[in-house]
Amino acid sequence: MDNAATHVYELAANLDDVSGEVVGDALGRLLAAGALDVWATPITMKKNRPGLMLSVLCRDGDRDRLARMMVELTGTFGVRHRPWDRLVLDRRHVTVQTAYGPIRVKVGALGGRDVTSKVEHDDAAAAAREAGVALRVVVDAAVAAYDTTRTAKGGDV
């Protein structure tokens, strides 16, 4: 992908009578079923009831199937959808060596130039548990290792 805009859909349903456990399960199952992203936003609904808006970002070919899943998993009476175009960075992983073991760093590029990076949470969390240290300690070590690697190679990030 060369930083091309991609066409996606956002699905949304307002929920005011669903437990947090059901919403959490739905988020996980929708991701596992191919959603690009999922999230729940606190909202105030009619009659001043607290609720959640369950949102799903998906490819066009997954829209109807994931909307049906939202209904089945939550019991909502309807799912809205709207198209979005988005700019997506080219992504790659760089593995850095730390005192806590190898940690992957996701690097995003725009127009062939690195513009952002993020330590992979799962790698850092596993290393932190194994070493018996706080997650932030491992993340800081991975950032420092990546910065050293990037600087040595003349990187932009």
C-alpha positions in Angstrom: 0.0 0.0 0.0 1.4 3.4 -0.9 -0.4 5.6 1.6 -3.5 5.3 -0.6 -6.9 6.4 0.7 -8.9 3.3 1.5 -12.7 3.0 1.5 -14.2 1.7 4.7 -17.5 1.7 6.6 -18.3 2.7 10.1 -21.1 0.7 11.7 -22.8 2.1 14.8 -25.5 1.1 17.2 -26.7 2.9 20.3 -27.1 0.5 23.3 -28.9 1.4 26.6 -29.9 -2.0 27.9 -26.8 -4.1 27.4 -24.3 -5.1 30.2 -20.7 -4.2 30.0 -19.8 -7.9 29.8 -22.0 -8.3 26.7 -20.4 -5.2 25.1 -16.9 -6.4 25.9 -17.6 -9.8 24.4 -19.1 -8.2 21.3 -16.0 -6.0 20.8 -13.7 -9.1 20.9 -15.8 -11.2 18.7 -16.3 -8.5 16.1 -12.5 -8.0 15.9 -12.0 -11.7 15.6 -14.5 -11.7 12.8 -12.6 -9.3 10.7 -13.5 -5.8 11.9 -10.6 -3.3 11.3 -11.3 -1.6 14.7 -14.1 -1.6 17.3 -14.9 0.8 20.1 -17.6 1.8 22.6 -18.3 5.4 23.4 -20.4 6.6 26.4 -23.4 8.6 25.3 -26.6 10.0 26.7 -29.7 8.7 25.0 -33.4 9.8 25.0 -35.0 10.2 28.4 -31.5 11.0 29.7 -30.5 7.4 29.9 -26.8 6.5 29.9 -25.8 4.3 27.0 -23.0 3.2 24.8 -22.5 3.7 21.1 -20.9 0.5 19.7 -18.8 1.3 16.6 -17.1 -0.9 14.1 -14.8 0.0 11.2 -14.8 -2.5 8.4 -14.2 -3.2 4.7 -17.2 -2.9 2.4 -17.3 -6.7 1.9 -17.7 -7.3 5.6 -20.3 -4.6 6.3 -23.5 -6.6 6.1 -22.1 -9.6 7.9 -20.6 -7.5 10.8 -23.9 -5.5 11.1 -25.8 -8.7 11.5 -23.3 -9.9 14.1 -23.8 -6.6 16.0 -27.6 -7.3 16.1 -27.1 -10.9 17.2 -24.5 -10.1 19.9 -26.1 -7.1 21.5 -29.9 -7.4 20.7 -29.9 -3.9 19.2 -32.9 -3.0 17.0 -30.7 -1.3 14.3 -27.3 -0.6 13.0 -26.4 2.5 11.1 -23.6 2.6 8.5 -21.7 5.3 6.7 -18.8 5.3 4.3 -15.4 6.8 5.1 -12.3 7.3 3.1 -9.1 7.3 5.1 -5.4 7.7 4.7 -3.4 4.7 5.9 0.3 4.8 6.6 2.6 2.1 5.3 3.5 -0.1 8.3 6.4 -2.4 9.1 7.7 -3.9 12.3 11.3 -3.5 13.6 12.5 -5.8 16.3 14.8 -4.1 18.9 16.9 -5.9 21.5 16.4 -4.8 25.1 17.5 -6.0 28.5 14.0 -7.7 28.7 14.4 -9.5 25.3 13.3 -8.7 21.8 10.4 -6.2 21.4 8.7 -5.3 18.2 8.1 -1.6 17.3 5.5 -0.7 14.7 6.8 2.0 12.3 4.5 4.1 10.1 5.7 5.7 6.9 4.2 8.4 4.7 5.6 9.0 1.3 8.5 6.7 2.0 9.5 8.6 5.2 9.1 7.2 8.7 6.7 9.5 10.6 5.7 7.6 13.7 6.4 4.6 15.8 4.8 2.6 18.6 6.0 -0.2 20.8 3.9 -3.3 20.4 1.9 -3.6 23.6 1.6 -7.4 23.7 5.4 -7.9 23.3 6.2 -5.3 26.0 3.5 -6.6 28.4 4.8 -10.2 28.1 8.4 -9.1 28.7 7.3 -7.1 31.7 5.4 -10.0 33.2 8.4 -12.3 32.6 10.9 -9.9 34.2 8.6 -8.8 37.0 8.8 -5.1 36.1 6.3 -2.4 35.3 5.1 -2.3 31.7 6.4 1.3 31.4 9.9 0.2 32.2 9.9 -2.2 29.2 8.3 0.3 26.9 10.9 2.9 27.8 13.7 0.4 27.1 12.2 -0.5 23.7 11.8 3.2 22.8 15.4 3.9 23.7 16.6 0.9 21.7 14.5 1.9 18.7 15.8 5.5 19.0 19.4 4.3 19.1 18.8 2.0 16.1 17.0 4.8 14.1 19.6 7.4 14.9 22.4 5.0 13.8 20.6 4.5 10.5 19.9 8.2 10.0 16.1 7.7 10.4 13.4 10.4 10.4 11.1 9.4 13.3 
